[in-house]
Amino acid sequence: MDILSQIVADTVETIKKRKQTLSLNDLQARAGASSHPHHSLKAKVAADPKPHIIAEFKRKSPSRPNINMNADPVAVAQTYEAGGASAMSVLTEPDYFAGAPEDLQAVRRAVAMPLLRKDFVVDPYQLFEAKAWGADLVLLIARILEPAQLAELNAAAQELGLETLCEVHNREELAVVGTTPVDFLGVNCRDLKKFSTNLDQLIDIVDDLPDHAVWVAESGIGGREDVARLEAVGYRAFLVGEHLMRNTDPGAEIGNLRGNPA
Ligand SMILES: O=C(O)c1ccccc1NCC(=O)[C@H](O)[C@H](O)COP(=O)(O)O
């Protein structure tokens, strides 16, 4: 079983348990009562031609067992926001990424930038969770969804007022997306078998990316030159995790990535 299949199998079990603790009906009521205003990344991207950094909070990952295990999500969020991040990605998956719903909820109370619930969404229940916890965007990974399932989750998320970031790794997965009106189309250049990243793949695929979504470059971005190279071929937003989580001054580095060195 590959790593994504393992994560998805465990996620399905986690959702089963959560449904026993909080029914879908009760969760829907909570999501409906959520008083968080919507913070739109789409609007930010439309208003500003400069590169947009989606700064990620990630303690660890399958490829990196210890990135920054003791990091405080609220302190990191405040630094990211002050540094000019357009949005923040918060891992909520517990077993492989040491994330938690409480991280997203705490960050929501502390900052006003758009928040991405970064998880392995396979069930509409997770969309209501995302809404109830204060997210503005959700990740939908093409590799783990059937085309009809992706279309349904995308429509359900947008109906709830969540923007969608659909992630692909290659051309084959673009077929899963088809004409589904996702808001953001992310290309992730991490090879999930070797755990290596190769930014050239993000460049090779651009001729086949659909125009209906904003393009997001994901994984392995390590400096201003990387952003500039990817921006030159049409990417408008950049999901950056490890590079910022290991940086001693992530706020300044976000400015640098955007082409505004301190
Ligand atoms: O990073 C992993 O090891 C990983 C393994 C399995 C599924 C997803 C994985 N990573 C998630 C991501 O896509 C990254 O967190 C994100 O693109 C940021 O990447 P980076 O800037 O390289 O931390």
The ligand as an SDF file (V2000), in Angstrom:
LIG
                    3D

 23 23  0  0  0  0  0  0  0  0999 V2000
    5.4200   15.8490    2.6260 O   0  0  0  0  0  0  0  0  0  0  0  0
    5.1830   14.6220    2.6720 C   0  0  0  0  0  0  0  0  0  0  0  0
    5.9880   13.7930    3.1030 O   0  0  0  0  0  0  0  0  0  0  0  0
    3.8490   14.1250    2.2290 C   0  0  0  0  0  0  0  0  0  0  0  0
    3.6250   12.7660    2.1970 C   0  0  0  0  0  0  0  0  0  0  0  0
    2.3960   12.2890    1.8230 C   0  0  0  0  0  0  0  0  0  0  0  0
    1.3900   13.1460    1.4540 C   0  0  0  0  0  0  0  0  0  0  0  0
    1.6150   14.5050    1.4650 C   0  0  0  0  0  0  0  0  0  0  0  0
    2.8350   14.9940    1.8400 C   0  0  0  0  0  0  0  0  0  0  0  0
    3.1000   16.3550    1.9020 N   0  0  0  0  0  0  0  0  0  0  0  0
    2.0950   17.3290    1.8680 C   0  0  0  0  0  0  0  0  0  0  0  0
    2.4670   18.4490    0.9960 C   0  0  0  0  0  0  0  0  0  0  0  0
    2.0410   18.4280   -0.1160 O   0  0  0  0  0  0  0  0  0  0  0  0
    3.3370   19.5280    1.5180 C   0  0  0  0  0  0  0  0  0  0  0  0
    3.0820   19.6840    2.8800 O   0  0  0  0  0  0  0  0  0  0  0  0
    3.1600   20.8860    0.8440 C   0  0  0  0  0  0  0  0  0  0  0  0
    3.0800   20.8220   -0.5390 O   0  0  0  0  0  0  0  0  0  0  0  0
    4.3370   21.7970    1.2500 C   0  0  0  0  0  0  0  0  0  0  0  0
    5.5460   21.2060    0.8130 O   0  0  0  0  0  0  0  0  0  0  0  0
    6.9630   21.7170    1.3480 P   0  0  0  0  0  0  0  0  0  0  0  0
    7.0490   23.1950    1.0750 O   0  0  0  0  0  0  0  0  0  0  0  0
    7.9800   20.9600    0.5580 O   0  0  0  0  0  0  0  0  0  0  0  0
    7.0090   21.4440    2.7990 O   0  0  0  0  0  0  0  0  0  0  0  0
  1  2  2  0
  2  3  1  0
  2  4  1  0
  4  5  1  0
  4  9  2  0
  5  6  2  0
  6  7  1  0
  7  8  2  0
  8  9  1  0
  9 10  1  0
 10 11  1  0
 11 12  1  0
 12 13  2  0
 12 14  1  0
 14 15  1  0
 14 16  1  0
 16 17  1  0
 16 18  1  0
 18 19  1  0
 19 20  1  0
 20 21  2  0
 20 22  1  0
 20 23  1  0
M  END
$$$$
